[in-house]
Amino acid sequence: MKKIAVVLAALLVAACSSTQKTDTSQASQADNAATAATTAAEKTADQLASEMQALQQQSTYFDFDKSVVKQEYQDAIKKQAEFIKGHSNDVVTLEGNADERGSTEYNLALGNKRATAVKRTLEILGVPSQQIRTVSFGESRPRSLCHEEECWKENRRVDFVHKLD
């Protein structure tokens, strides 16, 4: 009887020892998988931030006293639309701007018309209206400060500001 008890004890110790090694190995594999997932998530977040930054550096420019989106900006707006549609948690704010010529009220209205024109273009491309906001800054946020056409054309624009909620 003692021999049977000794054999059973030896088997139990061997079994526990084997289980511990397996558990340690599984824990190590789980840690490695978690680290890989975290690294992948960080890469994805970095790529997303980089893509958003590139999109926010693009603006749509307008002719003097106009709010019609020019054909040459259609591809840039399509890229914006693709990004927004691909990220349902993205809300883009379209910031309408004008050059310094004209009254403050007129330039605020013109900035609003420009932002609205870009919004309509995005909606035609399939972006849900709840993902688009518009604001007009009129002449209050100039990109260039000189008082000639070279600067004024830089200030007649709509900027895209993306925010992931």
DSSP file with accessible surface (Angstrom, degrees, kcal/mol):
  #  RESIDUE AA STRUCTURE BP1 BP2  ACC     N-H-->O    O-->H-N    N-H-->O    O-->H-N    TCO  KAPPA ALPHA  PHI   PSI    X-CA   Y-CA   Z-CA
    1    1 A M     >        0   0  188      0, 0.0     4,-2.1     0, 0.0     5,-0.1   0.000 360.0 360.0 360.0 -39.0    0.0    0.0    0.0
    2    2 A K  H  >  +     0   0  178      1,-0.2     4,-2.5     2,-0.2     5,-0.2   0.877 360.0  54.1 -64.5 -37.8    2.9    2.3    0.8
    3    3 A K  H  > S+     0   0  173      1,-0.2     4,-2.4     2,-0.2    -1,-0.2   0.907 108.0  49.1 -63.6 -39.6    4.4    1.6   -2.6
    4    4 A I  H  > S+     0   0  104      1,-0.2     4,-2.8     2,-0.2    -1,-0.2   0.921 111.3  49.7 -66.2 -41.9    1.2    2.5   -4.4
    5    5 A A  H  X S+     0   0   58     -4,-2.1     4,-2.5     1,-0.2    -2,-0.2   0.906 111.2  49.2 -63.2 -41.3    1.0    5.8   -2.4
    6    6 A V  H  X S+     0   0  100     -4,-2.5     4,-2.4     2,-0.2    -2,-0.2   0.923 112.3  47.9 -65.1 -42.8    4.6    6.6   -3.2
    7    7 A V  H  X S+     0   0   84     -4,-2.4     4,-2.5     2,-0.2    -2,-0.2   0.930 112.5  48.9 -64.3 -43.5    4.0    5.9   -7.0
    8    8 A L  H  X S+     0   0  107     -4,-2.8     4,-2.6     2,-0.2    -2,-0.2   0.916 111.5  49.6 -63.5 -41.1    0.8    8.0   -6.9
    9    9 A A  H  X S+     0   0   52     -4,-2.5     4,-2.6    -5,-0.2     5,-0.2   0.918 110.8  49.9 -63.3 -41.9    2.6   10.9   -5.2
   10   10 A A  H  X S+     0   0   58     -4,-2.4     4,-2.4     1,-0.2    -2,-0.2   0.913 112.0  47.7 -64.4 -41.7    5.5   10.7   -7.7
   11   11 A L  H  X S+     0   0  109     -4,-2.5     4,-2.6     2,-0.2    -2,-0.2   0.903 111.2  51.3 -65.3 -39.3    3.0   10.8  -10.6
   12   12 A L  H  X S+     0   0  117     -4,-2.6     4,-2.5     2,-0.2     5,-0.2   0.927 111.0  47.4 -64.4 -43.4    1.1   13.7   -9.0
   13   13 A V  H  X S+     0   0  103     -4,-2.6     4,-2.5     1,-0.2     5,-0.2   0.926 113.2  48.9 -63.3 -43.1    4.4   15.7   -8.7
   14   14 A A  H  X S+     0   0   58     -4,-2.4     4,-2.3    -5,-0.2    -2,-0.2   0.916 111.6  49.2 -63.5 -41.6    5.4   14.9  -12.2
   15   15 A A  H  X S+     0   0   52     -4,-2.6     4,-2.4     2,-0.2    -2,-0.2   0.924 112.3  47.3 -66.0 -42.3    2.0   15.9  -13.5
   16   16 A C  H  X S+     0   0   64     -4,-2.5     4,-2.4     2,-0.2    -2,-0.2   0.913 111.6  51.3 -64.9 -41.8    2.0   19.2  -11.6
   17   17 A S  H  X S+     0   0   50     -4,-2.5     4,-1.7    -5,-0.2    -1,-0.2   0.926 111.1  47.8 -61.7 -42.4    5.5   19.9  -12.8
   18   18 A S  H  X S+     0   0   67     -4,-2.3     4,-1.9    -5,-0.2    -2,-0.2   0.914 110.9  51.4 -66.0 -40.7    4.5   19.3  -16.4
   19   19 A T  H  X S+     0   0   75     -4,-2.4     4,-3.0     1,-0.2     5,-0.2   0.914 106.8  53.7 -65.0 -40.7    1.4   21.6  -16.0
   20   20 A Q  H  X S+     0   0  129     -4,-2.4     4,-2.6     1,-0.2     5,-0.2   0.923 108.1  49.5 -62.1 -41.9    3.5   24.4  -14.6
   21   21 A K  H  X S+     0   0  150     -4,-1.7     4,-2.4     2,-0.2    -1,-0.2   0.930 112.7  47.6 -63.8 -41.7    5.8   24.3  -17.6
   22   22 A T  H  X S+     0   0   66     -4,-1.9     4,-2.8     2,-0.2    -2,-0.2   0.935 112.0  49.7 -64.9 -44.0    2.9   24.3  -20.0
   23   23 A D  H  X S+     0   0   84     -4,-3.0     4,-2.7     2,-0.2    -2,-0.2   0.913 111.5  48.7 -61.8 -42.3    1.2   27.2  -18.1
   24   24 A T  H  X S+     0   0   98     -4,-2.6     4,-2.4    -5,-0.2    -1,-0.2   0.926 112.7  48.3 -63.5 -42.9    4.5   29.2  -18.2
   25   25 A S  H  X S+     0   0   60     -4,-2.4     4,-2.3    -5,-0.2    -2,-0.2   0.924 113.0  47.4 -64.0 -43.3    4.9   28.6  -21.9
   26   26 A Q  H  X S+     0   0  107     -4,-2.8     4,-2.5     2,-0.2    -2,-0.2   0.899 111.4  50.9 -65.8 -39.9    1.2   29.6  -22.6
   27   27 A A  H  X S+     0   0   50     -4,-2.7     4,-2.5     2,-0.2    -2,-0.2   0.912 110.0  50.1 -63.7 -41.2    1.6   32.7  -20.5
   28   28 A S  H  X S+     0   0   58     -4,-2.4     4,-2.4     2,-0.2    -2,-0.2   0.918 111.4  48.3 -63.3 -42.4    4.8   33.6  -22.4
   29   29 A Q  H  X S+     0   0  121     -4,-2.3     4,-2.4     1,-0.2    -2,-0.2   0.901 111.0  50.8 -64.7 -39.5    2.9   33.1  -25.7
   30   30 A A  H  X S+     0   0   58     -4,-2.5     4,-2.5     2,-0.2    -2,-0.2   0.908 109.8  50.2 -64.8 -41.6    0.0   35.2  -24.5
   31   31 A D  H  X S+     0   0  106     -4,-2.5     4,-2.5     2,-0.2    -2,-0.2   0.921 111.0  49.3 -61.7 -43.6    2.4   38.0  -23.5
   32   32 A N  H  X S+     0   0  104     -4,-2.4     4,-2.4     2,-0.2    -2,-0.2   0.907 111.5  48.9 -62.5 -41.8    4.1   37.9  -26.9
   33   33 A A  H  X S+     0   0   62     -4,-2.4     4,-2.5     2,-0.2    -1,-0.2   0.909 111.4  49.5 -65.0 -41.3    0.7   38.0  -28.6
   34   34 A A  H  X S+     0   0   55     -4,-2.5     4,-2.5     2,-0.2    -2,-0.2   0.913 111.3  49.3 -64.7 -40.9   -0.4   41.0  -26.5
   35   35 A T  H  X S+     0   0   88     -4,-2.5     4,-2.6     2,-0.2    -2,-0.2   0.925 111.6  48.9 -63.7 -42.6    2.8   42.8  -27.2
   36   36 A A  H  X S+     0   0   59     -4,-2.4     4,-2.6     1,-0.2    -2,-0.2   0.910 111.6  49.4 -64.2 -40.9    2.4   42.2  -31.0
   37   37 A A  H  X S+     0   0   62     -4,-2.5     4,-2.5     2,-0.2    -2,-0.2   0.912 111.5  48.8 -65.2 -41.9   -1.2   43.4  -30.8
   38   38 A T  H  X S+     0   0   75     -4,-2.5     4,-2.5     2,-0.2    -2,-0.2   0.930 111.9  48.9 -63.1 -44.5   -0.2   46.5  -29.0
   39   39 A T  H  X S+     0   0   63     -4,-2.6     4,-2.4     2,-0.2    -2,-0.2   0.924 112.1  48.7 -61.9 -42.8    2.6   47.2  -31.5
   40   40 A A  H  X S+     0   0   51     -4,-2.6     4,-2.5     1,-0.2    -1,-0.2   0.913 111.4  49.9 -64.0 -41.0    0.2   46.7  -34.4
   41   41 A A  H  X S+     0   0   59     -4,-2.5     4,-2.6     2,-0.2    -1,-0.2   0.895 110.3  50.1 -65.4 -39.8   -2.3   49.0  -32.8
   42   42 A E  H  X S+     0   0  110     -4,-2.5     4,-2.6     2,-0.2    -2,-0.2   0.911 110.8  49.4 -64.4 -41.4    0.4   51.7  -32.3
   43   43 A K  H  X S+     0   0  134     -4,-2.4     4,-2.7     2,-0.2    -2,-0.2   0.930 111.9  48.6 -62.2 -44.5    1.4   51.4  -35.9
   44   44 A T  H  X S+     0   0   87     -4,-2.5     4,-2.5     1,-0.2    -2,-0.2   0.919 112.0  48.6 -62.0 -43.9   -2.2   51.7  -37.1
   45   45 A A  H  X S+     0   0   54     -4,-2.6     4,-2.6     2,-0.2    -1,-0.2   0.906 112.2  48.9 -63.5 -40.7   -2.7   54.7  -34.8
   46   46 A D  H  X S+     0   0  112     -4,-2.6     4,-2.4     2,-0.2    -2,-0.2   0.909 112.0  48.5 -64.8 -42.8    0.5   56.3  -36.1
   47   47 A Q  H  X S+     0   0  128     -4,-2.7     4,-2.6     2,-0.2    -2,-0.2   0.911 111.9  49.6 -63.6 -41.0   -0.5   55.7  -39.7
   48   48 A L  H  X S+     0   0   40     -4,-2.5     4,-2.7     2,-0.2    -2,-0.2   0.930 111.4  48.3 -64.2 -45.1   -4.0   57.1  -39.1
   49   49 A A  H  X S+     0   0   58     -4,-2.6     4,-2.4     1,-0.2    -1,-0.2   0.907 112.4  49.5 -62.1 -41.0   -2.5   60.2  -37.5
   50   50 A S  H  X S+     0   0   74     -4,-2.4     4,-2.2     2,-0.2    -2,-0.2   0.918 111.6  48.2 -64.6 -43.0   -0.1   60.7  -40.4
   51   51 A E  H  X S+     0   0   96     -4,-2.6     4,-2.3     2,-0.2    -2,-0.2   0.922 112.2  49.3 -64.6 -42.7   -2.9   60.3  -43.0
   52   52 A M  H  X S+     0   0   27     -4,-2.7     4,-2.3     1,-0.2    -2,-0.2   0.913 109.7  51.7 -62.9 -41.9   -5.1   62.8  -41.1
   53   53 A Q  H  X S+     0   0  116     -4,-2.4     4,-0.9     1,-0.2    -1,-0.2   0.923 109.7  49.4 -62.4 -42.7   -2.2   65.3  -40.9
   54   54 A A  H >< S+     0   0   49     -4,-2.2     3,-0.6     1,-0.2     4,-0.3   0.914 111.8  48.8 -63.1 -41.5   -1.6   65.0  -44.7
   55   55 A L  H >< S+     0   0   12     -4,-2.3     3,-1.3     1,-0.2   105,-0.2   0.879 107.6  54.9 -66.0 -36.8   -5.4   65.5  -45.4
   56   56 A Q  H 3< S+     0   0   66     -4,-2.3   104,-0.3     1,-0.3    -1,-0.2   0.680  99.5  61.8 -72.5 -16.0   -5.5   68.5  -43.1
   57   57 A Q  T << S+     0   0  140     -4,-0.9     2,-0.4    -3,-0.6    -1,-0.3   0.565  88.8  88.5 -84.6  -7.8   -2.7   70.1  -45.1
   58   58 A Q    <   -     0   0   59     -3,-1.3   102,-0.8    -4,-0.3     2,-0.3  -0.737  57.6-178.7 -91.3 137.3   -4.8   70.1  -48.2
   59   59 A S  E     -A  159   0A   9     -2,-0.4     2,-0.5   100,-0.2   100,-0.2  -0.901  26.3-127.7-128.2 160.0   -7.0   73.1  -48.9
   60   60 A T  E     -A  158   0A   0     98,-2.2    98,-2.2    -2,-0.3     2,-0.3  -0.955  29.2-152.2-107.8 126.9   -9.5   74.0  -51.6
   61   61 A Y  E     -A  157   0A  44     -2,-0.5     9,-0.5    96,-0.2     2,-0.3  -0.709   7.0-156.5-105.3 153.4   -8.9   77.4  -53.1
   62   62 A F        -     0   0    3     94,-2.3    94,-0.2    -2,-0.3     3,-0.1  -0.878  19.5-108.4-127.9 156.2  -11.3   79.8  -54.7
   63   63 A D    >   -     0   0   79      5,-0.3     3,-1.9    -2,-0.3     5,-0.1  -0.350  60.3 -68.5 -74.9 162.6  -11.3   82.6  -57.2
   64   64 A F  T 3  S-     0   0  105      1,-0.3    -1,-0.2    -2,-0.1     3,-0.1  -0.255 118.4  -3.6 -54.6 128.4  -11.9   86.2  -56.1
   65   65 A D  T 3  S+     0   0   72      1,-0.2     2,-0.3    -3,-0.1    -1,-0.3   0.719 110.6 117.7  62.3  24.8  -15.5   86.7  -54.9
   66   66 A K    <   -     0   0  115     -3,-1.9    -1,-0.2     1,-0.1    48,-0.1  -0.887  45.3-174.2-123.5 155.1  -16.5   83.2  -55.9
   67   67 A S        +     0   0   33     -2,-0.3     2,-0.5    -3,-0.1    50,-0.1   0.077  49.4 119.5-131.2  22.4  -17.7   80.1  -54.0
   68   68 A V        -     0   0  106     -5,-0.1     2,-0.4    49,-0.0    -5,-0.3  -0.774  67.4-121.7 -91.7 129.3  -17.7   77.6  -56.8
   69   69 A V        -     0   0   19     -2,-0.5     2,-0.1    -7,-0.1    -7,-0.1  -0.570  31.5-128.8 -70.9 123.4  -15.5   74.6  -56.2
   70   70 A K    >   -     0   0   52     -9,-0.5     3,-1.8    -2,-0.4     4,-0.3  -0.430  12.3-119.9 -75.6 150.1  -13.0   74.5  -59.1
   71   71 A Q  G >  S+     0   0  155      1,-0.3     3,-1.9     2,-0.2     4,-0.4   0.841 108.6  68.1 -56.5 -36.0  -12.5   71.3  -61.1
   72   72 A E  G 3  S+     0   0  134      1,-0.3    -1,-0.3     2,-0.1     4,-0.3   0.679  99.4  50.6 -64.7 -13.2   -8.8   71.1  -60.2
   73   73 A Y  G <> S+     0   0   41     -3,-1.8     4,-2.2     1,-0.1    -1,-0.3   0.417  81.3  94.6-103.0   1.2   -9.7   70.4  -56.5
   74   74 A Q  H <> S+     0   0   37     -3,-1.9     4,-2.4    -4,-0.3     5,-0.1   0.901  84.3  50.0 -61.1 -42.5  -12.2   67.5  -57.2
   75   75 A D  H  > S+     0   0  112     -4,-0.4     4,-2.0     2,-0.2    -1,-0.2   0.907 110.5  50.0 -64.3 -40.6   -9.5   64.8  -56.7
   76   76 A A  H  > S+     0   0   24     -4,-0.3     4,-1.9     1,-0.2    -1,-0.2   0.912 111.6  48.2 -64.0 -39.9   -8.4   66.3  -53.4
   77   77 A I  H  X S+     0   0    0     -4,-2.2     4,-2.7     1,-0.2    -2,-0.2   0.885 107.7  55.9 -68.8 -35.4  -12.0   66.4  -52.2
   78   78 A K  H  X S+     0   0   92     -4,-2.4     4,-2.7     2,-0.2    -1,-0.2   0.909 106.4  50.7 -61.9 -40.9  -12.5   62.8  -53.3
   79   79 A K  H  X S+     0   0  120     -4,-2.0     4,-2.1     2,-0.2    -1,-0.2   0.913 110.3  49.6 -62.8 -41.5   -9.6   61.8  -51.1
   80   80 A Q  H  X S+     0   0    0     -4,-1.9     4,-2.6     2,-0.2    -2,-0.2   0.943 111.3  49.5 -60.7 -45.7  -11.1   63.6  -48.2
   81   81 A A  H  X S+     0   0    2     -4,-2.7     4,-2.9     1,-0.2     5,-0.3   0.911 108.6  52.0 -62.1 -43.1  -14.5   61.9  -48.9
   82   82 A E  H  X S+     0   0  130     -4,-2.7     4,-1.8     1,-0.2    -1,-0.2   0.913 111.7  47.1 -60.9 -42.5  -12.9   58.4  -49.0
   83   83 A F  H  X S+     0   0    6     -4,-2.1     4,-0.7     2,-0.2    -2,-0.2   0.951 113.6  47.1 -64.3 -48.0  -11.2   59.0  -45.7
   84   84 A I  H >< S+     0   0    0     -4,-2.6     3,-1.2     1,-0.2     6,-0.4   0.930 113.2  48.1 -61.8 -45.4  -14.3   60.3  -44.0
   85   85 A K  H 3< S+     0   0  105     -4,-2.9    -1,-0.2     1,-0.3     3,-0.2   0.845 109.8  54.2 -65.0 -30.4  -16.5   57.5  -45.4
   86   86 A G  H 3< S+     0   0   56     -4,-1.8     2,-0.4    -5,-0.3    -1,-0.3   0.565 109.6  49.9 -79.7  -8.7  -13.9   54.9  -44.2
   87   87 A H    X<  -     0   0   50     -3,-1.2     3,-2.5    -4,-0.7    -1,-0.2  -0.801  63.0-175.0-133.4  90.9  -13.9   56.3  -40.7
   88   88 A S  T 3  S+     0   0  107     -2,-0.4    -1,-0.1     1,-0.3    -2,-0.1   0.684  86.1  58.9 -63.8 -15.1  -17.4   56.6  -39.3
   89   89 A N  T 3  S+     0   0   71     -3,-0.1    76,-3.4    75,-0.0     2,-0.4   0.360  84.9 104.4 -94.1   6.6  -16.1   58.2  -36.2
   90   90 A D  E <   -B  164   0A   0     -3,-2.5     2,-0.5    -6,-0.4    74,-0.2  -0.735  47.9-173.1 -90.2 132.5  -14.5   61.1  -38.2
   91   91 A V  E     -B  163   0A  12     72,-2.4    72,-1.6    -2,-0.4     2,-0.4  -0.996  10.7-156.4-122.3 122.6  -16.1   64.5  -38.2
   92   92 A V  E     -Bc 162 132A   0     39,-2.7    41,-2.7    -2,-0.5     2,-0.5  -0.837   2.7-152.9-101.7 134.9  -14.6   67.0  -40.6
   93   93 A T  E     -Bc 161 133A  36     68,-2.8    68,-2.1    -2,-0.4     2,-0.7  -0.949   8.7-149.4-104.5 124.4  -14.9   70.7  -40.0
   94   94 A L  E     -Bc 160 134A   0     39,-3.2    41,-2.3    -2,-0.5     2,-0.8  -0.863  10.4-157.4 -95.1 115.6  -14.8   72.8  -43.2
   95   95 A E  E     -Bc 159 135A  30     64,-2.7    64,-2.1    -2,-0.7     2,-0.3  -0.843   5.6-153.6-101.8 107.4  -13.3   76.2  -42.4
   96   96 A G  E     -Bc 158 136A   0     39,-3.2    41,-3.2    -2,-0.8    42,-0.6  -0.616  17.3-178.9 -82.5 136.4  -14.3   78.8  -44.9
   97   97 A N  E     - c   0 138A   1     60,-2.4     2,-0.3    -2,-0.3    60,-0.3  -0.924  10.9-167.3-133.4 159.2  -11.9   81.8  -45.4
   98   98 A A        -     0   0    3     40,-3.0    43,-0.2    -2,-0.3    58,-0.1  -0.920  28.4-103.0-138.9 162.9  -11.7   84.9  -47.5
   99   99 A D        -     0   0    5     -2,-0.3    41,-0.1     2,-0.1    53,-0.1  -0.242  45.5 -95.3 -79.4 179.5   -9.1   87.5  -48.3
  100  100 A E  S    S+     0   0   70     39,-0.1     2,-0.2    38,-0.1    39,-0.1   0.592  92.0 102.9 -76.5 -10.6   -9.1   90.9  -46.6
  101  101 A R  S    S+     0   0   72      6,-0.0    -2,-0.1     3,-0.0     2,-0.1  -0.533  70.8  31.3 -77.4 138.3  -11.0   92.7  -49.4
  102  102 A G  S    S-     0   0   51     -2,-0.2    37,-0.0     4,-0.1     2,-0.0  -0.206 100.2 -54.5 101.6 166.8  -14.7   93.4  -48.5
  103  103 A S     >  -     0   0   61      1,-0.1     4,-2.7    -2,-0.1     5,-0.2  -0.282  49.7-110.3 -75.0 163.5  -16.4   94.1  -45.3
  104  104 A T  H  > S+     0   0   77      1,-0.2     4,-2.2     2,-0.2     5,-0.2   0.924 119.9  48.6 -58.8 -45.3  -16.2   91.7  -42.3
  105  105 A E  H  > S+     0   0  141      2,-0.2     4,-2.3     1,-0.2    -1,-0.2   0.911 111.6  49.0 -63.0 -44.4  -19.8   90.7  -42.8
  106  106 A Y  H  > S+     0   0   94      1,-0.2     4,-2.7     2,-0.2    -2,-0.2   0.930 112.0  48.5 -61.9 -44.4  -19.4   90.1  -46.5
  107  107 A N  H  X S+     0   0    2     -4,-2.7     4,-2.6     2,-0.2    31,-0.3   0.859 109.5  52.2 -68.6 -33.8  -16.3   88.0  -45.9
  108  108 A L  H  X S+     0   0   75     -4,-2.2     4,-2.0    -5,-0.2    30,-0.3   0.927 112.2  46.3 -64.6 -42.9  -17.9   85.9  -43.2
  109  109 A A  H  X S+     0   0   49     -4,-2.3     4,-2.4     2,-0.2    -2,-0.2   0.912 113.1  49.3 -65.2 -41.1  -20.8   85.2  -45.6
  110  110 A L  H  X S+     0   0   11     -4,-2.7     4,-2.3     2,-0.2    -2,-0.2   0.920 109.6  51.2 -66.1 -41.6  -18.4   84.4  -48.4
  111  111 A G  H  X S+     0   0    0     -4,-2.6     4,-2.4     1,-0.2    -1,-0.2   0.905 110.7  50.0 -60.4 -38.5  -16.4   82.0  -46.2
  112  112 A N  H  X S+     0   0   73     -4,-2.0     4,-2.6     2,-0.2    -2,-0.2   0.918 108.9  50.9 -66.3 -42.8  -19.7   80.3  -45.3
  113  113 A K  H  X S+     0   0  115     -4,-2.4     4,-2.2     2,-0.2    -2,-0.2   0.901 111.1  49.4 -61.6 -39.8  -20.7   79.9  -48.9
  114  114 A R  H  X S+     0   0    1     -4,-2.3     4,-2.0     2,-0.2    -2,-0.2   0.933 111.8  47.0 -66.2 -45.2  -17.3   78.4  -49.7
  115  115 A A  H  X S+     0   0    0     -4,-2.4     4,-2.4     1,-0.2    -2,-0.2   0.918 112.8  50.4 -63.0 -39.5  -17.5   75.9  -46.8
  116  116 A T  H  X S+     0   0   40     -4,-2.6     4,-2.6     2,-0.2    -1,-0.2   0.881 106.8  54.5 -66.2 -37.2  -21.1   75.0  -47.8
  117  117 A A  H  X S+     0   0    6     -4,-2.2     4,-1.8     2,-0.2    -1,-0.2   0.917 110.8  45.2 -63.6 -41.0  -20.0   74.4  -51.5
  118  118 A V  H  X S+     0   0    0     -4,-2.0     4,-2.5     2,-0.2    -2,-0.2   0.912 110.8  54.6 -69.2 -38.5  -17.3   71.9  -50.3
  119  119 A K  H  X S+     0   0   54     -4,-2.4     4,-2.6     1,-0.2    -2,-0.2   0.936 107.4  49.8 -59.3 -45.8  -19.8   70.3  -48.0
  120  120 A R  H  X S+     0   0  138     -4,-2.6     4,-2.4     1,-0.2    -1,-0.2   0.902 109.8  51.5 -60.3 -40.4  -22.3   69.8  -50.9
  121  121 A T  H  X S+     0   0   21     -4,-1.8     4,-1.7     2,-0.2    -1,-0.2   0.928 110.3  48.3 -63.2 -43.7  -19.5   68.2  -52.9
  122  122 A L  H  <>S+     0   0    0     -4,-2.5     5,-2.3     1,-0.2    -2,-0.2   0.908 111.1  50.8 -62.1 -41.8  -18.6   65.8  -50.1
  123  123 A E  H ><5S+     0   0   70     -4,-2.6     3,-1.8     1,-0.2    -1,-0.2   0.903 106.7  53.6 -64.3 -39.0  -22.3   64.9  -49.7
  124  124 A I  H 3<5S+     0   0  145     -4,-2.4    -1,-0.2     1,-0.3    -2,-0.2   0.876 105.6  55.4 -61.9 -32.8  -22.5   64.2  -53.5
  125  125 A L  T 3<5S-     0   0   46     -4,-1.7    -1,-0.3    -5,-0.2    -2,-0.2   0.387 130.7 -96.0 -82.2   3.3  -19.5   61.9  -53.0
  126  126 A G  T < 5S+     0   0   46     -3,-1.8    -3,-0.2     1,-0.3    -2,-0.1   0.538  73.3 145.6 100.1   9.1  -21.5   59.9  -50.3
  127  127 A V      < -     0   0    4     -5,-2.3    -1,-0.3    -6,-0.1     2,-0.1  -0.659  54.0-116.6 -80.0 127.3  -20.3   61.5  -47.1
  128  128 A P    >   -     0   0   44      0, 0.0     3,-2.1     0, 0.0     4,-0.1  -0.389  16.7-128.9 -63.0 137.9  -23.1   61.6  -44.5
  129  129 A S  G >  S+     0   0   60      1,-0.3     3,-1.8     2,-0.2    -6,-0.0   0.798 105.4  66.8 -61.0 -26.9  -24.0   65.1  -43.5
  130  130 A Q  G 3  S+     0   0  145      1,-0.3    -1,-0.3   -39,-0.0    -3,-0.0   0.643  96.5  56.7 -71.0 -10.4  -23.7   64.3  -39.8
  131  131 A Q  G <  S+     0   0   17     -3,-2.1   -39,-2.7   -40,-0.1     2,-0.4   0.358  99.1  74.6 -97.6   6.5  -20.0   63.9  -40.4
  132  132 A I  E <   +c   92   0A   8     -3,-1.8     2,-0.3   -41,-0.2   -39,-0.2  -0.969  53.5 177.9-126.0 132.1  -19.5   67.4  -41.8
  133  133 A R  E     -c   93   0A 134    -41,-2.7   -39,-3.2    -2,-0.4     2,-0.4  -0.934  12.6-153.5-123.5 151.9  -19.5   70.7  -40.0
  134  134 A T  E     +c   94   0A  49     -2,-0.3     2,-0.3   -41,-0.2   -39,-0.2  -0.948  15.2 170.6-126.0 149.0  -18.9   74.1  -41.5
  135  135 A V  E     -c   95   0A  50    -41,-2.3   -39,-3.2    -2,-0.4     2,-0.5  -0.978  20.7-142.0-149.6 148.0  -17.6   77.3  -40.0
  136  136 A S  E     +c   96   0A  25     -2,-0.3   -39,-0.2   -41,-0.2   -28,-0.1  -0.961  18.1 175.5-116.2 132.2  -16.6   80.6  -41.5
  137  137 A F  E >   -     0   0A  38    -41,-3.2     3,-2.6    -2,-0.5     4,-0.2   0.361  25.4-164.3-106.6  -1.1  -13.7   82.7  -40.4
  138  138 A G  E 3   -c   97   0A   1    -42,-0.6   -40,-3.0   -31,-0.3     3,-0.3  -0.272  67.8 -25.3  55.1-127.3  -14.0   85.3  -43.1
  139  139 A E  T 3  S+     0   0   61    -42,-0.2    -1,-0.3     1,-0.2   -39,-0.1   0.379 115.6  97.4 -96.9   5.2  -10.8   87.3  -43.3
  140  140 A S  S <  S+     0   0   82     -3,-2.6    -1,-0.2     1,-0.3    -2,-0.1   0.624  82.2  46.2 -77.7 -12.4   -9.8   86.6  -39.6
  141  141 A R  S    S+     0   0  123     -3,-0.3    -1,-0.3    -4,-0.2    -4,-0.1  -0.493  74.5 178.9-126.9  66.3   -7.4   83.7  -40.3
  142  142 A P        -     0   0   54      0, 0.0     3,-0.1     0, 0.0    13,-0.1  -0.376  22.5-158.4 -68.8 143.2   -5.2   84.7  -43.2
  143  143 A R  S    S+     0   0  100      1,-0.2     2,-0.4     8,-0.2    12,-0.1   0.785  85.5  32.8 -84.9 -34.8   -2.5   82.3  -44.3
  144  144 A S        -     0   0   34      7,-0.3    -1,-0.2     2,-0.1    11,-0.0  -0.968  67.0-159.6-124.5 144.7   -0.5   85.0  -45.9
  145  145 A L        +     0   0  130     -2,-0.4    -1,-0.1    -3,-0.1     7,-0.0   0.494  52.8 107.0-107.1  -5.0   -0.3   88.6  -44.7
  146  146 A a  S    S-     0   0   41      1,-0.1     2,-0.3     2,-0.1    -2,-0.1  -0.250  70.2-123.7 -71.4 167.5    0.9   90.7  -47.7
  147  147 A H  S    S+     0   0  130      4,-0.1     2,-0.3   -47,-0.0    -1,-0.1  -0.403  75.7  83.2-113.0  56.7   -1.6   93.0  -49.4
  148  148 A E  S >> S-     0   0  104     -2,-0.3     4,-2.5     1,-0.0     3,-1.2  -0.936  92.6 -88.8-149.5 170.2   -1.4   91.7  -53.0
  149  149 A E  H 3> S+     0   0   84     -2,-0.3     4,-2.5     1,-0.3     5,-0.2   0.824 117.8  64.8 -54.5 -37.9   -2.9   89.0  -55.2
  150  150 A E  H 34 S+     0   0  131      1,-0.2     4,-0.5     2,-0.2    -1,-0.3   0.894 114.2  32.1 -54.6 -41.1   -0.1   86.5  -54.3
  151  151 A a  H X> S+     0   0    9     -3,-1.2     4,-1.1     2,-0.2     3,-0.7   0.869 113.4  60.1 -83.4 -40.3   -1.3   86.5  -50.7
  152  152 A W  H >X S+     0   0   42     -4,-2.5     4,-0.9     1,-0.2     3,-0.7   0.887 101.0  55.2 -58.4 -38.1   -5.0   87.0  -51.3
  153  153 A K  H 3< S+     0   0  108     -4,-2.5   -91,-0.3     1,-0.3     3,-0.3   0.824 105.0  54.0 -67.9 -26.7   -5.2   83.8  -53.3
  154  154 A E  H <4 S+     0   0   65     -3,-0.7    -1,-0.3    -4,-0.5    -2,-0.2   0.750 107.9  51.3 -72.3 -24.1   -3.8   81.9  -50.4
  155  155 A N  H << S+     0   0    3     -4,-1.1     2,-1.3    -3,-0.7    -2,-0.2   0.626  88.5  82.3 -91.7 -12.4   -6.4   83.3  -48.1
  156  156 A R  S  < S+     0   0   11     -4,-0.9   -94,-2.3    -3,-0.3     2,-0.3  -0.691  77.8 106.6 -92.4  87.2   -9.4   82.4  -50.3
  157  157 A R  E     -A   61   0A  12     -2,-1.3   -60,-2.4   -60,-0.3     2,-0.4  -0.953  65.6-124.9-154.4 168.8   -9.8   78.8  -49.2
  158  158 A V  E     -AB  60  96A   0    -98,-2.2   -98,-2.2    -2,-0.3     2,-0.3  -0.998  28.9-155.9-122.8 126.8  -11.6   76.1  -47.3
  159  159 A D  E     -AB  59  95A  15    -64,-2.1   -64,-2.7    -2,-0.4     2,-0.5  -0.775   9.5-134.9-100.2 151.3   -9.4   74.1  -44.8
  160  160 A F  E     - B   0  94A   3   -102,-0.8     2,-0.5    -2,-0.3   -66,-0.2  -0.919  18.5-174.8-108.7 124.3  -10.3   70.5  -43.6
  161  161 A V  E     - B   0  93A  53    -68,-2.1   -68,-2.8    -2,-0.5     2,-0.3  -0.960  10.1-160.9-121.7 112.3  -10.0   69.8  -39.9
  162  162 A H  E     - B   0  92A   8     -2,-0.5     2,-0.4   -70,-0.2   -70,-0.2  -0.719  10.4-179.6 -94.8 141.5  -10.5   66.1  -39.0
  163  163 A K  E     - B   0  91A 132    -72,-1.6   -72,-2.4    -2,-0.3     2,-0.6  -0.968  18.3-146.4-141.4 122.2  -11.4   64.9  -35.6
  164  164 A L  E       B   0  90A  50     -2,-0.4   -74,-0.2   -74,-0.2   -76,-0.0  -0.784 360.0 360.0 -88.3 122.6  -12.0   61.3  -34.6
  165  165 A D              0   0  108    -76,-3.4   -76,-0.0    -2,-0.6    -2,-0.0  -0.559 360.0 360.0 -89.8 360.0  -14.6   60.9  -31.9
